[in-house]
Amino acid sequence: MIIASETLKGQRITLQKAVKSFEMAQRHNQEVKKSLAELSPWLGWATQDYTIEDSYEYLQGCEQEWEKGIGFNYMILDENKNFMGMISALNVKEVDKKLEIGYWISSPFVGKGYMQEAVKLIEKEFFGLGINRIVIHTDVLNKKSANVPQKLGYVLEGIQRQSLWNKKEQRYRDINTFSKLRSEYEQNL
Ligand SMILES: CC(C)(COP(=O)(O)OP(=O)(O)OC[C@H]1O[C@@H](n2cnc3c(N)ncnc32)[C@H](O)[C@@H]1OP(=O)(O)O)[C@@H](O)C(=O)NCCC(=O)NCCS
């Protein structure tokens, strides 16, 4: 089973293993609520009805995924330990040595290069642990999200047509699949 570091330190941010506590659930919920306008078009769970209990349950799930080695969910913290958002290494497949990255950042922190920094920290940790392939899925309409893998040299493998049902808009969404291989990562070290 993959044993990942609980703390990944970057220049401006730190990624810290997400753990459940009432205080963390409050902070998580506060940032989600603050950012609904930017989150809700892309993340189905981000609605006005999302409660602190939902945040707590989510964090509980994060802990369970970590224990099983199938998902590594990190809180993104700034130098003052303010909670900024989440980045996760998800759907970890040990045999195939692959995983997916999912992310969101609270609106006040968008447009400052923080997510690219966070993705680089995940790449360093997990390619370092033997992962061979990292995938990032983005809605084709979500330009800010696609910008992250594009800027970091991921290859656009294709578009999954009508892959996700968007409840809010009552229509299917097309999804980009971006990937980076360990060989490509190592070439650019
Ligand atoms: C998508 C999302 C994660 C992007 O986060 P972000 O932190 O703004 O993304 P980036 O790290 O790419 O930063 C973007 C810009 O910061 C700017 N920037 C400002 N200061 C910077 C610095 N010191 N260093 C680097 N970039 C900086 C850059 O112009 C960069 O854009 P560029 O690469 O085109 O030049 C964020 O908009 C979000 O959470 N959206 C809602 C949820 C969502 O869509 N999640 C993804 C679902 S697939």
Ligand as a Chemical Component Dictionary entry (heavy atoms), coordinates in Angstrom:
data_LIG
# 
_chem_comp.id                   LIG 
_chem_comp.type                 NON-POLYMER 
_chem_comp.pdbx_formal_charge   0 
_chem_comp.three_letter_code    LIG 
# 
loop_
_chem_comp_atom.comp_id 
_chem_comp_atom.atom_id 
_chem_comp_atom.alt_atom_id 
_chem_comp_atom.type_symbol 
_chem_comp_atom.charge 
_chem_comp_atom.model_Cartn_x 
_chem_comp_atom.model_Cartn_y 
_chem_comp_atom.model_Cartn_z 
_chem_comp_atom.pdbx_ordinal 
LIG C1  C1  C 0 -9.555  25.980 -11.203 1  
LIG C2  C2  C 0 -8.885  26.572 -9.974  2  
LIG C3  C3  C 0 -8.492  25.456 -9.032  3  
LIG C4  C4  C 0 -7.639  27.353 -10.426 4  
LIG O1  O1  O 0 -6.922  27.813 -9.254  5  
LIG P1  P1  P 0 -5.735  28.905 -9.360  6  
LIG O2  O2  O 0 -4.950  28.818 -8.114  7  
LIG O3  O3  O 0 -6.319  30.206 -9.738  8  
LIG O4  O4  O 0 -4.922  28.329 -10.604 9  
LIG P2  P2  P 0 -3.414  28.574 -11.062 10 
LIG O5  O5  O 0 -2.462  28.021 -10.075 11 
LIG O6  O6  O 0 -3.347  28.059 -12.462 12 
LIG O7  O7  O 0 -3.254  30.160 -11.074 13 
LIG C5  C5  C 0 -3.760  30.915 -12.146 14 
LIG C6  C6  C 0 -3.017  32.197 -12.414 15 
LIG O8  O8  O 0 -2.405  32.793 -11.286 16 
LIG C7  C7  C 0 -1.574  33.844 -11.803 17 
LIG N1  N1  N 0 -0.514  34.170 -10.837 18 
LIG C8  C8  C 0 -0.524  35.273 -10.063 19 
LIG N2  N2  N 0 0.515   35.274 -9.231  20 
LIG C9  C9  C 0 1.235   34.166 -9.488  21 
LIG C10 C10 C 0 2.424   33.624 -8.955  22 
LIG N3  N3  N 0 3.092   34.224 -7.968  23 
LIG N4  N4  N 0 2.892   32.450 -9.448  24 
LIG C11 C11 C 0 2.247   31.840 -10.438 25 
LIG N5  N5  N 0 1.091   32.304 -10.980 26 
LIG C12 C12 C 0 0.581   33.455 -10.513 27 
LIG C13 C13 C 0 -1.078  33.387 -13.128 28 
LIG O9  O9  O 0 -1.395  34.364 -14.087 29 
LIG C14 C14 C 0 -1.870  32.076 -13.361 30 
LIG O10 O10 O 0 -2.358  32.001 -14.643 31 
LIG P3  P3  P 0 -1.364  31.627 -15.868 32 
LIG O11 O11 O 0 -0.752  30.309 -15.545 33 
LIG O12 O12 O 0 -2.295  31.614 -17.015 34 
LIG O13 O13 O 0 -0.345  32.723 -15.993 35 
LIG C15 C15 C 0 -9.837  27.568 -9.267  36 
LIG O14 O14 O 0 -10.244 28.546 -10.168 37 
LIG C16 C16 C 0 -11.069 26.881 -8.673  38 
LIG O15 O15 O 0 -11.037 26.341 -7.571  39 
LIG N6  N6  N 0 -12.188 26.887 -9.423  40 
LIG C17 C17 C 0 -13.448 26.345 -8.963  41 
LIG C18 C18 C 0 -13.438 24.849 -8.713  42 
LIG C19 C19 C 0 -12.972 24.061 -9.908  43 
LIG O16 O16 O 0 -13.228 24.418 -11.041 44 
LIG N7  N7  N 0 -12.274 22.960 -9.634  45 
LIG C20 C20 C 0 -11.770 22.098 -10.672 46 
LIG C21 C21 C 0 -12.786 21.107 -11.059 47 
LIG S1  S1  S 0 -12.138 20.083 -12.371 48 
# 
loop_
_chem_comp_bond.comp_id 
_chem_comp_bond.atom_id_1 
_chem_comp_bond.atom_id_2 
_chem_comp_bond.value_order 
_chem_comp_bond.pdbx_ordinal 
LIG C1  C2  SING 1  
LIG C2  C3  SING 2  
LIG C2  C4  SING 3  
LIG C2  C15 SING 4  
LIG C4  O1  SING 5  
LIG O1  P1  SING 6  
LIG P1  O2  DOUB 7  
LIG P1  O3  SING 8  
LIG P1  O4  SING 9  
LIG O4  P2  SING 10 
LIG P2  O5  DOUB 11 
LIG P2  O6  SING 12 
LIG P2  O7  SING 13 
LIG O7  C5  SING 14 
LIG C5  C6  SING 15 
LIG C6  O8  SING 16 
LIG C6  C14 SING 17 
LIG O8  C7  SING 18 
LIG C7  N1  SING 19 
LIG C7  C13 SING 20 
LIG N1  C8  SING 21 
LIG N1  C12 SING 22 
LIG C8  N2  DOUB 23 
LIG N2  C9  SING 24 
LIG C9  C10 SING 25 
LIG C9  C12 DOUB 26 
LIG C10 N3  SING 27 
LIG C10 N4  DOUB 28 
LIG N4  C11 SING 29 
LIG C11 N5  DOUB 30 
LIG N5  C12 SING 31 
LIG C13 O9  SING 32 
LIG C13 C14 SING 33 
LIG C14 O10 SING 34 
LIG O10 P3  SING 35 
LIG P3  O11 DOUB 36 
LIG P3  O12 SING 37 
LIG P3  O13 SING 38 
LIG C15 O14 SING 39 
LIG C15 C16 SING 40 
LIG C16 O15 DOUB 41 
LIG C16 N6  SING 42 
LIG N6  C17 SING 43 
LIG C17 C18 SING 44 
LIG C18 C19 SING 45 
LIG C19 O16 DOUB 46 
LIG C19 N7  SING 47 
LIG N7  C20 SING 48 
LIG C20 C21 SING 49 
LIG C21 S1  SING 50 
# 
